[in-house]
Amino acid sequence: MKRETRIIFRRLLIILLIITLGYFASRLTPQYSTNLLQTQKIATITNFVTSSAVPSNRANEEILVKRVIDGDTIELIDGRRVRYIGMNTPETVDPRKPVECFGHEASVENKQLVEGKIVRLEKDVSETDKYGRLLRFVYIGDIMVNDYLLRQGFARVETIPPDVRNEDQFISAEKEARENNRGLWSGCP
């Protein structure tokens, strides 16, 4: 196990070095096309390094989170977007809707949990949603972020078949949050 840990640690260091080099190179290069090319190279190298740490099955992979979009959506270092399965947080980025109660708090919590970190993604049945986002259960270490956000009251259960593998677990997590007046259950109508 120690050998595997050292391999993963080396790969993480390589990723950080690549990102750092790409950042400084983009500051020195004024042309957009050069910056875009460097970003694509970084994403390709990062994807190779991270995907070689796990089985080649892209349904379950480990990868760096580039940024958090909102409470239930993230962007990966390679540009793909991931929508968390089985839950929904209040809206914060939909231009057609006002920011919903507890939406900002859910986004901040998600950001603290995963932004800039390596996460493990697990697929249920569907590959993507109608917007082209990957549908995944997201893990940081042993913590399933989907469950955590529900249990702490940052989200509500939203089951969309055929992705129902953890439906009972998520219903239980939401019930616990609601009964304990956590998060949105304490102050949102």
C-alpha positions, -999 to 999 in steps of 0.1 A, spaced: 0 0 0 29 24 7 41 20 -29 7 30 -42 5 60 -19 40 71 -31 28 68 -68 -3 88 -61 17 114 -42 42 118 -71 13 122 -96 -2 149 -75 31 167 -74 33 164 -112 -2 179 -116 6 208 -93 39 215 -112 21 214 -145 -6 238 -133 20 261 -118 41 261 -150 10 267 -171 -1 296 -149 33 314 -151 37 306 -189 3 322 -195 14 354 -177 45 356 -200 27 349 -233 4 377 -246 -12 357 -274 -45 340 -267 -38 311 -291 -6 303 -272 -24 304 -239 -52 282 -252 -27 257 -265 -9 256 -232 -42 251 -213 -51 222 -237 -16 206 -231 -20 210 -193 -55 194 -194 -42 165 -216 -12 158 -194 -33 162 -162 -59 138 -175 -33 113 -184 -16 115 -150 -48 112 -131 -65 86 -152 -34 63 -149 -39 63 -111 -73 45 -115 -87 18 -138 -91 30 -174 -129 28 -169 -138 65 -171 -170 58 -152 -150 58 -120 -120 81 -120 -99 104 -99 -94 140 -111 -87 175 -100 -116 199 -95 -108 232 -113 -137 252 -99 -171 249 -82 -199 263 -103 -226 261 -76 -237 238 -48 -242 207 -70 -220 213 -101 -182 214 -106 -158 219 -134 -128 195 -137 -93 204 -148 -100 190 -182 -130 213 -187 -157 187 -182 -186 196 -159 -201 173 -133 -236 174 -119 -240 156 -86 -265 127 -88 -295 124 -65 -296 159 -50 -303 195 -59 -291 227 -42 -308 260 -43 -300 280 -75 -273 307 -76 -262 309 -113 -293 306 -134 -298 340 -150 -335 334 -153 -340 329 -116 -331 349 -85 -306 334 -60 -326 310 -39 -326 307 -1 -294 290 11 -280 288 -24 -249 309 -16 -242 288 15 -244 256 -5 -220 269 -31 -195 280 -5 -197 247 13 -192 228 -19 -162 250 -28 -146 243 6 -151 206 2 -138 200 -34 -123 230 -52 -86 225 -60 -87 189 -47 -86 155 -63 -120 139 -62 -132 104 -71 -161 102 -94 -185 73 -96 -211 67 -123 -246 52 -116 -264 45 -149 -265 77 -170 -234 92 -184 -246 127 -188 -277 149 -183 -295 169 -210 -269 197 -207 -239 174 -214 -227 174 -178 -214 141 -163 -237 126 -137 -217 113 -108 -214 105 -71 -185 126 -60 -161 116 -32 -134 135 -13 -115 108 5 -141 85 21 -168 112 21 -195 111 -5 -201 148 -12 -237 142 -24 -247 126 9 -227 151 30 -245 181 14 -279 165 20 -271 154 56 -259 189 64 -290 206 49 -273 222 19 -295 202 -6 -327 184 -12 -332 149 -26 -338 149 -64 -340 114 -78 -341 112 -116 -344 76 -129 -325 56 -139 -299 70 -115 -315 57 -82 -287 36 -67 -284 57 -35 -320 69 -33 -328 54 1 -295 67 16 -302 102 3 -338 102 16 -325 92 50 -298 119 49 -324 146 40 -347 134 67 -319 137 93 -311 172 82 -348 182 82 -354 167 117 -323 185 131 -331 219 114 -298 219 95 -290 243 68 -319 253 45 -343 234 68 -338 260 95 -346 292 77 -360 286 42 -397 285 34 
